[in-house]
Amino acid sequence: MIYKIITDTPIQTVKDEMMAHAKEAGFGVLGTYEFQKILQSKGMDLNQEITGYELCSPKAAQDVMNELPEMSVFLPCRISVYEENGKTVLSTVNINDVMPTIDASQDFKEHMNSVYTKFVSIMKSWN
């Protein structure tokens, strides 16, 4: 259900370059969430830095919501960035695990696979 990429690229480099890498793949960054800071502002502790990114390809979002409005729960696409065992981890929902459970045409599923492949290319761009 979760797709993860592990890279030796320092976390700060990934964070600094996320917008440019997303743009190269046809996505924009809609929002960024520094979860540690957010929780600290609420009086809670998070023992590690985790940053969430909301990314969007407007055309892909339009296609998804016109075909299957219920898929909007997966939008915008998200990537989380954090450290694990001294490495930088990028993770997201593996939409390929979700698609077989969706009642949609094969053409739509293939189109979503193509969009997901572009999305994953963002994550792989630091390897």
Beta strands, then each sheet from edge to edge (+ up, - down):
strand 1: 2-7
strand 2: 28-34
strand 3: 50-56
strand 4: 77-84
strand 5: 87-93
sheet 1: 1+ 5- 4+ 3- 2+
end
